[in-house]
Amino acid sequence: QVQLVESGGGLVQPGGSLRLSCAAPGFTFSRYAMSWYRQAPGKERELVARISTDYGSTNYADSVKGRFTISRDNAKNTVYLEMNSLKPEDTAVYYCVCALRGYWGQGTQVTVSS
């Protein structure tokens, strides 16, 4: 059973930064696009960012464009989400996902509050 393991969440003040990491051992990571989703209380889960396999092309939700950056290190089977200029509305549980294989991490809480 493949386990995606997120880390790096926490409490940060508005305007601050966090870097999420997702370790993805146990499968041919480099062959698959990877994504970050988030779910805030009382809201539907939404796609935040996605990175492809080959040239690392990326896509972002409009709400995070210019503030968040997704990247990957295929040698380490790890995907990252760099989050800058954080806002209270970014508060959510963030999940690392390999959609094509149906793999989800357990989630990491990000709270943006003063």
C-alpha positions as CSV (number, residue, x, y, z in Angstrom):
1,Q,0.0,0.0,0.0
2,V,1.5,3.3,-1.1
3,Q,1.5,6.1,1.6
4,L,1.9,9.7,0.7
5,V,3.1,11.6,3.7
6,E,2.7,15.4,4.0
7,S,4.6,17.6,6.3
8,G,5.3,21.3,6.9
9,G,1.9,22.6,7.9
10,G,1.3,24.8,10.9
11,L,0.1,28.1,12.2
12,V,1.3,31.2,10.4
13,Q,0.4,34.9,10.5
14,P,-1.2,36.6,7.5
15,G,1.5,37.5,5.0
16,G,3.7,34.7,6.2
17,S,5.1,31.7,4.3
18,L,5.1,27.9,4.7
19,R,6.6,25.1,2.6
20,L,4.7,21.8,2.4
21,S,6.5,18.6,1.5
22,C,5.0,15.3,0.4
23,A,7.1,12.1,0.4
24,A,5.8,9.5,-2.1
25,P,7.8,6.3,-1.8
26,G,6.8,2.9,-3.1
27,F,5.8,3.7,-6.7
28,T,7.4,5.1,-9.9
29,F,6.8,8.7,-8.8
30,S,8.5,10.3,-11.8
31,R,5.8,8.8,-14.2
32,Y,2.9,10.6,-12.6
33,A,1.6,14.1,-12.3
34,M,1.2,15.2,-8.7
35,S,-1.3,17.6,-7.2
36,W,-2.1,19.5,-4.0
37,Y,-5.7,19.8,-2.9
38,R,-7.2,21.6,0.1
39,Q,-10.4,21.5,2.1
40,A,-11.5,24.2,4.4
41,P,-14.2,23.6,7.0
42,G,-17.7,23.6,5.5
43,K,-16.3,23.9,1.9
44,E,-15.7,21.5,-0.9
45,R,-12.3,20.1,-1.6
46,E,-10.5,22.1,-4.3
47,L,-7.5,21.6,-6.5
48,V,-4.7,24.1,-5.5
49,A,-1.9,23.2,-7.9
50,R,-0.7,20.4,-10.2
51,I,2.7,19.6,-11.7
52,S,3.2,17.3,-14.7
53,T,5.8,14.6,-15.2
54,D,7.9,15.6,-18.0
55,Y,8.8,19.3,-18.2
56,G,7.2,20.0,-14.9
57,S,4.5,22.2,-16.4
58,T,2.3,23.6,-13.7
59,N,-1.3,24.7,-13.1
60,Y,-2.8,26.7,-10.2
61,A,-6.1,27.7,-8.9
62,D,-6.8,31.4,-9.5
63,S,-7.0,32.0,-5.8
64,V,-3.3,31.1,-5.3
65,K,-1.7,32.2,-8.6
66,G,1.4,34.3,-8.0
67,R,1.6,33.3,-4.3
68,F,2.0,29.5,-4.4
69,T,4.6,27.4,-6.3
70,I,4.5,23.7,-6.8
71,S,7.7,21.8,-7.6
72,R,9.0,18.2,-7.5
73,D,12.2,16.3,-7.0
74,N,12.0,13.0,-8.8
75,A,15.2,11.8,-7.3
76,K,13.7,12.1,-3.8
77,N,10.1,11.1,-4.8
78,T,9.0,14.3,-3.2
79,V,6.6,17.1,-4.3
80,Y,6.6,20.6,-2.6
81,L,4.2,23.5,-2.2
82,E,5.8,26.8,-1.4
83,M,3.1,29.1,-0.1
84,N,3.8,32.9,0.3
85,S,1.7,35.9,1.2
86,L,-0.7,33.6,3.0
87,K,-4.2,34.8,3.8
88,P,-6.7,33.7,6.4
89,E,-8.8,32.1,3.5
90,D,-5.9,29.8,2.8
91,T,-6.7,28.0,6.1
92,A,-7.4,24.4,5.2
93,V,-6.2,20.8,5.4
94,Y,-3.8,20.3,2.5
95,Y,-3.6,17.0,0.7
96,C,-0.9,15.6,-1.6
97,V,-2.5,13.5,-4.4
98,C,-1.5,11.3,-7.2
99,A,-4.8,11.4,-9.0
100,L,-4.1,8.8,-11.7
101,R,-3.3,6.2,-9.1
102,G,-5.8,7.3,-6.6
103,Y,-3.3,8.0,-3.9
104,W,-4.0,10.6,-1.2
105,G,-2.0,11.6,1.8
106,Q,-3.4,12.0,5.3
107,G,-3.4,15.8,5.0
108,T,-1.6,18.5,6.9
109,Q,-3.3,21.5,8.6
110,V,-2.4,25.0,7.5
111,T,-3.9,27.8,9.7
112,V,-3.4,31.4,8.8
113,S,-4.3,33.7,11.7
114,S,-3.1,36.6,13.7
